[in-house]
Amino acid sequence: MTLLDQITKDLTAAMKAQHALRTGVLRMAKAALVNKQIDKKAALDDAETVRVLQGLVKQREDSAQQFRQGGRAELADKEEAEIAILKTYLPREAGQAEITAAVDQAVAETGASSLKDMGRVMKAALAALADQVVDAKKVNEAVKKRLGG
């Protein structure tokens, strides 16, 4: 069963259970995935589906941050509830220890010694973490810290 099929199945269950928030989030996710399929003119594989869902999570994280800064805690809480639902469909997120280990390994592989080598280290570290959800900003910060930036 593909991730899109699972979302469709869960959407049906949420509608039957009359769970409004979950239904809304899954409808929005399914619409985004179907739109991506239409743009691509082919079915999405699970990796592409995960990238679309990551984008939706990122949008909600940015919105929640803006709402918190604007003093709209109730809207930020709603965005965070949506993030929690979306994250159930994503692979597990890489922890800081895993990011640090991947960066250390990438530095050793590339022989990097300064910030000039940052691009090569980033590419190698992200490749090592490809099977997990990872925030590129966290990897970037770890690389800068490791290379003395």
HELIX and SHEET records of a PDB file:
HELIX    1   1 LEU A    3  LYS A   16  1                                  14    
HELIX    2   2 ALA A   20  LYS A   40  1                                  21    
HELIX    3   3 ASP A   46  GLN A   69  1                                  24    
HELIX    4   4 ALA A   73  LYS A   87  1                                  15    
HELIX    5   5 GLN A   96  THR A  110  1                                  15    
HELIX    6   6 LEU A  115  ASP A  117  5                                   3    
HELIX    7   7 MET A  118  ALA A  128  1                                  11    
HELIX    8   8 ALA A  136  ARG A  146  1                                  11    
END                                                                             
